[in-house]
């Protein structure tokens, strides 16, 4: 059975299991997948890479040697197309992205590319061209998005870790709706080359895992820059995995239910209760938890143009693109309005950081819900126009996107289950370049909450179980 990135790496190093066994198990789970998590499975290459990992002989063992992982379908993998959920005349890529290169350098085995919403716009994984991603907790619900397939694959035990991306909560939302850890790093922490400024700085790549330790390990592997990157944050003071096992000390935690739109959001009562319960757990752990809201101001004016322009940019790279109606409208607005406003939004960013950053004069971390609603039903956003889709998506997921504008790190963590057994998530928002504090706090909370023990279904426990 796949036990986790860190645990499986240790088992492989100790000779307790082979990479081929782990990869065959992963591929077996994927073969039986009814969730639509993967757009493409790289079975032959994965088995070849597993055999290569099993033959490895060297002094310093790569961190993820022989461990199966998945990547989101906005990530270039040589020999495969990168449709990002949009129909068109796609050509196979001739080079790996920097994310894939770093995974390869760490010895990870990529088993496939996961499905996403079209160009990452919506908090689901439903597209006309590539089908529907369903939640392992309830097949009539979405696992969240846009890193939908990555979340479904990890939550259902197909892999222990996957790479996703986050432009408005696309890691933290699916983490919330599938009971996972979703880490949005500091802008530039993880190179997204061949893109140097995707969606004008709001989109980053990061881990989706079951445990904080695995998220830290995967972030350690992914951290670093390509020579052409324009965003280059200072290097971390220590490996993130070390931060994840260090006690955070007594922290000041601001509890906020105010969305970046400046008004209290209509938060589902069960979500509000779950986040309040989590605040109580944190207080019991010795932290100073108090109500306080960041001063978001008019940050939405700095987000919308960049999102619209980013969609237009990506769509313009797809020959014979055949987007869904809402995407077509988004791209039209991006070409005619968004691109004109992007320079203004970038100039406003330092002032927004100063105003919103004042919360860190009082707090070390901000705690908010990750979403305002429980996981949406399949089809909740389908077939609607741009305005109606955006309105529904915003009502469900109003909390995450502001930190994308600022470029600061955030981490989504499980907050419990609803009365109907659906996952609920919260998020910790951090100051710039401070992933370490978020990981340390999240790991402490995980030890108290023991969320990795919560599983959506009865999963097979061995390769032999797959044949039964």
C-alpha positions as CSV (number, residue, x, y, z in Angstrom):
1,X,0.0,0.0,0.0
2,X,1.1,3.6,-0.6
3,X,1.7,5.1,2.8
4,X,2.9,8.6,2.1
5,X,5.8,10.3,0.3
6,X,8.1,10.4,3.3
7,X,7.2,6.9,4.5
8,X,7.4,5.3,1.1
9,X,10.8,7.0,0.4
10,X,12.0,5.5,3.7
11,X,10.6,2.1,2.9
12,X,12.3,2.1,-0.4
13,X,15.6,3.2,1.1
14,X,15.4,0.4,3.6
15,X,14.6,-2.2,0.9
16,X,11.2,-3.0,2.4
17,X,9.5,-2.5,-0.9
18,X,10.6,-1.9,-4.5
19,X,9.7,1.0,-6.7
20,X,8.1,-1.3,-9.2
21,X,5.8,-2.6,-6.5
22,X,4.7,0.9,-5.5
23,X,4.3,2.0,-9.0
24,X,2.3,-1.1,-10.0
25,X,0.1,-0.5,-7.0
26,X,-0.4,3.1,-8.0
27,X,-1.2,2.1,-11.6
28,X,-3.6,-0.6,-10.4
29,X,-5.5,2.0,-8.4
30,X,-5.6,4.3,-11.4
31,X,-6.8,1.6,-13.7
32,X,-9.8,1.1,-11.3
33,X,-10.4,4.8,-11.1
34,X,-14.0,5.8,-11.6
35,X,-13.4,9.4,-10.5
36,X,-11.9,10.8,-13.7
37,X,-8.7,12.0,-11.9
38,X,-6.3,11.4,-14.8
39,X,-6.3,12.8,-18.3
40,X,-3.4,10.6,-19.3
41,X,-1.6,7.7,-17.6
42,X,2.1,7.2,-18.3
43,X,2.2,3.5,-17.4
44,X,5.0,2.3,-19.6
45,X,7.3,5.2,-18.8
46,X,6.5,5.0,-15.1
47,X,7.4,1.3,-14.9
48,X,10.6,2.0,-16.8
49,X,11.5,4.8,-14.3
50,X,10.6,2.5,-11.4
51,X,13.0,-0.2,-12.6
52,X,15.7,2.4,-13.1
53,X,15.1,3.6,-9.5
54,X,15.4,0.0,-8.3
55,X,18.7,-0.4,-10.0
56,X,20.1,2.9,-8.5
57,X,23.4,2.6,-6.7
58,X,24.9,5.8,-5.3
59,X,26.1,7.5,-2.2
60,X,23.4,10.2,-1.7
61,X,19.9,8.9,-2.3
62,X,17.5,11.4,-4.0
63,X,14.7,12.4,-1.8
64,X,11.8,10.8,-3.7
65,X,13.7,8.0,-5.5
66,X,11.1,5.5,-6.8
67,X,8.1,7.2,-5.3
68,X,5.0,7.6,-7.6
69,X,3.6,11.1,-8.0
70,X,1.2,12.9,-10.3
71,X,1.3,16.3,-12.0
72,X,-1.5,18.6,-13.0
73,X,-2.3,19.0,-16.7
74,X,-1.1,22.6,-16.9
75,X,2.5,21.2,-16.5
76,X,4.6,20.3,-19.5
77,X,5.8,16.8,-19.7
78,X,8.0,16.0,-22.8
79,X,6.2,13.9,-25.3
80,X,2.7,14.8,-24.0
81,X,0.3,17.6,-24.7
82,X,-0.7,20.2,-22.1
83,X,-4.3,21.1,-22.9
84,X,-5.1,22.5,-19.4
85,X,-8.8,21.4,-19.9
86,X,-9.3,23.2,-23.2
87,X,-10.0,21.6,-26.6
88,X,-7.8,22.6,-29.5
89,X,-4.9,21.4,-31.8
90,X,-2.4,20.6,-29.1
91,X,1.1,19.4,-30.0
92,X,3.3,17.3,-27.7
93,X,5.8,19.2,-25.7
94,X,9.4,18.8,-26.6
95,X,10.8,19.7,-23.1
96,X,9.9,19.1,-19.5
97,X,8.8,22.0,-17.3
98,X,11.0,22.9,-14.4
99,X,8.6,21.2,-12.0
100,X,9.0,17.9,-13.9
101,X,12.8,18.4,-14.1
102,X,13.0,18.8,-10.3
103,X,10.8,15.8,-9.7
104,X,13.0,13.8,-12.0
105,X,16.1,15.0,-10.2
106,X,14.6,13.9,-6.9
107,X,13.9,10.4,-8.4
108,X,10.1,10.7,-8.4
109,X,8.1,8.5,-10.8
110,X,5.4,10.5,-12.6
111,X,2.5,8.2,-13.2
112,X,0.3,10.6,-15.1
113,X,-1.3,14.0,-15.7
114,X,-4.4,15.0,-13.8
115,X,-7.6,16.7,-15.0
116,X,-8.5,20.3,-14.3
117,X,-11.2,22.8,-15.0
118,X,-10.7,24.7,-18.3
119,X,-7.7,26.9,-18.0
120,X,-8.0,26.6,-14.2
121,X,-10.8,29.1,-13.9
122,X,-13.4,27.4,-11.7
123,X,-13.4,25.5,-8.4
124,X,-14.3,22.2,-10.1
125,X,-12.8,19.7,-12.5
126,X,-15.6,19.6,-15.1
127,X,-14.9,20.2,-18.8
128,X,-16.7,19.6,-22.1
129,X,-13.5,18.2,-23.7
130,X,-12.0,16.1,-20.9
131,X,-14.9,15.0,-18.7
132,X,-15.7,15.2,-15.1
133,X,-13.6,14.7,-12.0
134,X,-15.6,13.4,-9.0
135,X,-14.8,13.3,-5.3
136,X,-13.9,10.0,-3.6
137,X,-16.0,11.2,-0.6
138,X,-19.2,11.5,-2.7
139,X,-19.2,10.8,-6.4
140,X,-22.0,13.3,-6.9
141,X,-19.8,16.1,-5.6
142,X,-16.8,17.9,-7.1
143,X,-13.4,17.4,-5.4
144,X,-12.8,21.1,-5.9
145,X,-10.5,22.8,-8.4
146,X,-9.0,23.7,-10.4
147,X,-6.5,21.1,-9.2
148,X,-9.3,18.6,-9.2
149,X,-7.7,15.5,-10.5
150,X,-4.6,15.9,-8.3
151,X,-6.8,16.1,-5.2
152,X,-9.0,13.2,-6.2
153,X,-5.9,11.1,-7.0
154,X,-4.3,11.7,-3.6
155,X,-7.6,11.5,-1.6
156,X,-8.4,8.2,-3.2
157,X,-5.0,6.7,-2.6
158,X,-3.8,6.5,-6.2
159,X,-0.7,8.5,-5.3
160,X,0.6,10.0,-2.0
161,X,1.4,13.3,-3.5
162,X,0.6,15.4,-6.5
163,X,1.6,18.8,-7.9
164,X,-1.1,21.3,-8.5
165,X,-1.3,25.0,-9.1
166,X,-3.1,27.9,-7.3
167,X,-4.2,31.1,-9.0
168,X,-7.2,31.8,-6.7
169,X,-7.3,28.9,-4.3
170,X,-6.9,26.0,-6.8
171,X,-4.8,24.0,-4.3
172,X,-6.5,25.1,-1.1
173,X,-10.1,24.6,-2.3
174,X,-9.7,21.0,-3.5
175,X,-7.7,20.3,-0.3
176,X,-10.7,21.6,1.7
177,X,-13.2,19.5,-0.2
178,X,-11.2,16.3,-0.1
179,X,-9.6,16.4,3.3
180,X,-6.0,17.1,2.2
181,X,-3.2,19.5,2.8
182,X,-2.8,22.1,0.0
183,X,0.2,24.4,0.1
184,X,0.3,27.6,-1.9
185,X,4.0,28.7,-1.7
186,X,5.4,32.2,-1.9
187,X,5.3,33.5,-5.5
188,X,8.5,32.4,-7.3
189,X,9.3,29.7,-4.7
190,X,8.6,27.0,-7.2
191,X,9.6,27.7,-10.8
192,X,6.8,27.4,-13.3
193,X,9.1,27.7,-16.3
194,X,8.5,27.7,-19.3
195,X,6.0,30.3,-17.9
196,X,7.8,33.2,-16.2
197,X,4.8,35.1,-14.9
198,X,1.7,33.0,-15.3
199,X,-1.6,34.9,-14.9
200,X,0.5,38.0,-14.2
201,X,1.9,36.7,-10.9
202,X,-1.2,35.2,-9.3
203,X,-0.6,31.6,-10.2
204,X,1.9,29.4,-8.5
205,X,2.6,25.6,-8.3
206,X,2.6,23.6,-5.1
207,X,1.9,20.3,-3.3
208,X,-1.3,18.4,-2.5
209,X,-0.7,15.7,0.0
210,X,-2.4,13.9,2.9
211,X,0.2,15.0,5.5
212,X,2.1,18.2,6.3
213,X,5.4,16.3,6.3
214,X,4.7,15.1,2.8
215,X,3.8,18.7,1.7
216,X,7.1,20.0,3.2
217,X,9.1,17.2,1.5
218,X,7.5,17.9,-1.9
219,X,8.1,21.6,-1.4
220,X,11.7,21.0,-0.7
221,X,12.0,19.0,-3.9
222,X,10.2,21.7,-6.0
223,X,11.9,24.8,-4.5
224,X,14.2,26.7,-6.7
225,X,14.4,28.9,-9.8
226,X,15.1,28.5,-13.5
227,X,17.5,31.0,-15.0
228,X,14.7,32.8,-16.8
229,X,12.4,33.3,-13.8
230,X,11.5,36.8,-12.9
231,X,10.2,36.1,-9.4
232,X,13.1,35.1,-7.0
233,X,12.2,35.0,-3.3
234,X,15.0,34.6,-0.8
235,X,16.0,31.0,-0.2
236,X,14.5,29.4,2.8
237,X,16.6,29.4,6.0
238,X,16.2,25.6,6.4
239,X,14.6,22.7,4.6
240,X,10.9,22.9,4.9
241,X,10.8,19.3,6.2
242,X,12.8,20.5,9.3
243,X,10.3,23.3,9.8
244,X,7.4,20.8,9.7
245,X,8.9,18.8,12.7
246,X,9.7,21.9,14.8
247,X,7.4,23.2,17.5
248,X,5.9,26.5,16.3
249,X,6.0,28.1,19.8
250,X,3.2,30.3,21.0
251,X,1.7,32.1,18.0
252,X,-0.8,35.0,17.7
253,X,-3.6,33.7,15.4
254,X,-6.1,36.1,13.9
255,X,-9.5,34.4,13.3
256,X,-11.3,36.0,10.4
257,X,-14.6,35.3,8.6
258,X,-14.5,38.4,6.5
259,X,-13.9,37.8,2.8
260,X,-11.5,39.9,0.7
261,X,-14.6,41.5,-0.9
262,X,-14.9,43.5,2.3
263,X,-18.1,42.1,3.8
264,X,-18.9,39.1,5.9
265,X,-19.5,36.1,3.7
266,X,-22.5,33.8,3.9
267,X,-20.5,30.9,5.4
268,X,-22.3,27.6,5.8
269,X,-23.1,27.1,9.5
270,X,-21.2,23.8,9.6
271,X,-18.1,25.4,8.1
272,X,-18.3,28.2,10.6
273,X,-18.6,25.8,13.4
274,X,-15.7,23.7,12.2
275,X,-13.4,26.6,11.9
276,X,-14.4,27.9,15.3
277,X,-13.8,24.4,16.7
278,X,-10.3,24.5,15.1
279,X,-9.7,27.9,16.7
280,X,-10.5,26.3,20.0
281,X,-8.0,23.4,19.4
282,X,-5.3,26.0,18.5
283,X,-6.1,27.8,21.8
284,X,-5.8,24.6,23.7
285,X,-2.4,24.1,22.1
286,X,-1.3,27.3,23.7
287,X,-1.8,29.8,20.9
288,X,-3.4,33.3,21.3
289,X,-6.4,33.1,19.0
290,X,-8.5,36.3,18.6
291,X,-10.9,37.8,16.1
292,X,-9.3,40.2,13.6
293,X,-9.7,40.9,9.9
294,X,-7.1,41.9,7.4
295,X,-7.8,45.3,5.7
296,X,-8.4,44.0,2.2
297,X,-9.5,47.3,0.7
298,X,-10.3,47.1,-3.0
299,X,-8.0,44.2,-3.7
300,X,-10.5,42.7,-6.1
301,X,-9.7,45.4,-8.7
302,X,-6.1,44.0,-8.7
303,X,-7.2,40.4,-9.2
304,X,-9.9,40.4,-11.9
305,X,-7.8,42.0,-14.7
306,X,-4.9,39.6,-14.2
307,X,-7.1,36.5,-14.2
308,X,-9.0,37.6,-17.3
309,X,-5.8,38.6,-19.1
310,X,-4.1,35.3,-18.1
311,X,-6.9,33.3,-19.6
312,X,-6.7,35.3,-22.8
313,X,-2.9,34.7,-23.0
314,X,-3.2,31.0,-22.5
315,X,-6.1,30.6,-24.9
316,X,-4.1,32.6,-27.6
317,X,-1.4,29.9,-27.5
318,X,-3.8,27.1,-28.4
319,X,-4.3,26.6,-32.2
320,X,-7.9,26.0,-33.1
321,X,-9.0,26.5,-29.5
322,X,-12.6,25.6,-28.8
323,X,-13.3,26.9,-25.4
324,X,-16.5,26.8,-23.4
325,X,-18.8,29.9,-23.5
326,X,-17.7,31.2,-20.1
327,X,-14.0,30.9,-21.1
328,X,-14.7,32.6,-24.3
329,X,-16.2,35.6,-22.5
330,X,-13.4,35.6,-20.0
331,X,-10.8,35.7,-22.7
332,X,-12.7,38.5,-24.6
333,X,-12.7,40.6,-21.4
334,X,-9.0,39.8,-20.9
335,X,-8.0,41.0,-24.4
336,X,-10.0,44.2,-24.3
337,X,-10.0,45.2,-20.6
338,X,-7.7,43.0,-18.5
339,X,-4.5,43.5,-20.4
340,X,-4.9,47.3,-20.3
341,X,-5.4,47.3,-16.6
342,X,-2.6,44.8,-15.6
343,X,0.1,47.4,-15.4
344,X,-2.0,49.5,-13.0
345,X,-2.8,46.5,-10.8
346,X,0.9,45.6,-10.6
347,X,1.8,49.1,-9.5
348,X,-0.8,48.9,-6.8
349,X,0.5,45.7,-5.3
350,X,3.1,47.2,-2.9
351,X,0.5,49.4,-1.3
352,X,-1.9,46.5,-0.9
353,X,0.9,44.5,0.8
354,X,1.5,47.4,3.2
355,X,-2.2,47.8,4.1
356,X,-3.1,44.1,4.4
357,X,0.3,43.3,6.0
358,X,-0.7,45.5,9.0
359,X,-2.5,42.4,10.3
360,X,0.9,40.9,11.1
361,X,1.7,43.7,13.5
362,X,-1.0,41.9,15.7
363,X,-0.8,38.4,14.5
364,X,1.7,35.8,13.1
365,X,-0.9,33.9,11.1
366,X,-4.5,34.4,9.9
367,X,-7.0,31.6,10.2
368,X,-10.0,31.6,7.8
369,X,-12.4,29.1,6.2
370,X,-11.0,27.8,3.0
371,X,-14.5,27.8,1.4
372,X,-17.9,29.3,2.3
373,X,-19.8,26.3,1.1
374,X,-19.6,22.5,1.3
375,X,-18.4,20.7,-1.8
376,X,-20.5,21.6,-4.8
377,X,-22.6,19.1,-6.6
378,X,-21.5,17.9,-10.0
379,X,-22.9,20.2,-12.6
380,X,-23.5,23.1,-10.3
381,X,-21.5,25.4,-12.6
382,X,-22.0,23.6,-15.9
383,X,-23.7,25.2,-18.9
384,X,-23.9,28.7,-17.4
385,X,-22.7,31.9,-18.8
386,X,-19.6,33.8,-17.5
387,X,-21.5,36.0,-15.1
388,X,-23.6,33.3,-13.5
389,X,-20.7,30.9,-13.3
390,X,-18.5,33.5,-11.6
391,X,-21.2,34.6,-9.2
392,X,-21.8,31.0,-8.0
393,X,-18.1,30.2,-7.8
394,X,-17.3,33.3,-5.9
395,X,-20.1,32.6,-3.4
396,X,-18.8,29.1,-2.8
397,X,-15.1,30.1,-2.6
398,X,-14.5,33.8,-1.6
399,X,-11.6,33.4,0.8
400,X,-8.5,32.2,-1.0
401,X,-7.7,34.5,-3.9
402,X,-6.4,37.7,-2.1
403,X,-3.2,35.9,-1.1
404,X,-2.6,35.2,-4.7
405,X,-2.6,38.9,-5.5
406,X,-0.1,39.5,-2.7
407,X,2.1,36.6,-3.6
408,X,2.3,35.4,0.0
409,X,2.1,31.8,1.2
410,X,-0.9,30.0,2.5
411,X,-1.8,26.4,3.5
412,X,-5.1,24.6,3.5
413,X,-5.8,22.1,6.2
414,X,-8.7,19.8,7.1
415,X,-11.1,21.1,9.7
416,X,-13.4,18.1,10.1
417,X,-16.4,16.6,8.4
418,X,-20.0,17.8,7.9
419,X,-22.9,15.9,9.4
420,X,-23.3,14.2,6.0
421,X,-19.6,13.2,6.0
422,X,-18.2,15.8,3.6
423,X,-14.8,17.3,4.2
424,X,-14.5,20.8,5.5
425,X,-11.3,22.9,5.2
426,X,-9.6,25.9,6.8
427,X,-6.6,27.9,5.7
428,X,-3.6,29.6,7.4
429,X,-2.5,32.8,5.7
430,X,1.1,33.8,6.3
431,X,3.4,36.8,5.9
432,X,5.7,37.0,2.9
433,X,8.3,34.2,2.5
434,X,7.1,32.5,5.8
435,X,6.1,29.0,4.6
436,X,8.0,27.6,7.6
437,X,5.7,29.0,10.2
438,X,2.6,27.7,8.3
439,X,4.1,24.3,8.0
440,X,5.2,24.1,11.7
441,X,1.7,25.2,12.9
442,X,-0.1,22.9,10.5
443,X,2.0,19.9,11.6
444,X,1.3,20.6,15.2
445,X,-2.5,20.8,14.4
446,X,-2.2,17.6,12.4
447,X,-0.8,15.8,15.4
448,X,-3.7,16.9,17.5
449,X,-6.4,16.3,14.9
450,X,-5.0,13.1,13.3
451,X,-6.6,13.9,10.0
452,X,-4.5,11.5,7.9
453,X,-6.6,8.7,9.5
454,X,-9.8,10.0,7.9
455,X,-10.3,8.2,4.6
456,X,-13.1,8.7,2.1
457,X,-13.7,5.0,1.3
458,X,-12.5,1.5,2.1
459,X,-9.3,1.5,0.1
460,X,-7.4,-1.7,-0.7
461,X,-4.5,-2.3,1.6
462,X,-2.2,-4.2,-0.7
463,X,-1.4,-4.9,-4.3
464,X,-3.1,-8.3,-3.9
465,X,-6.4,-6.6,-2.8
466,X,-6.6,-4.9,-6.2
467,X,-7.2,-8.2,-7.8
468,X,-10.1,-9.1,-5.6
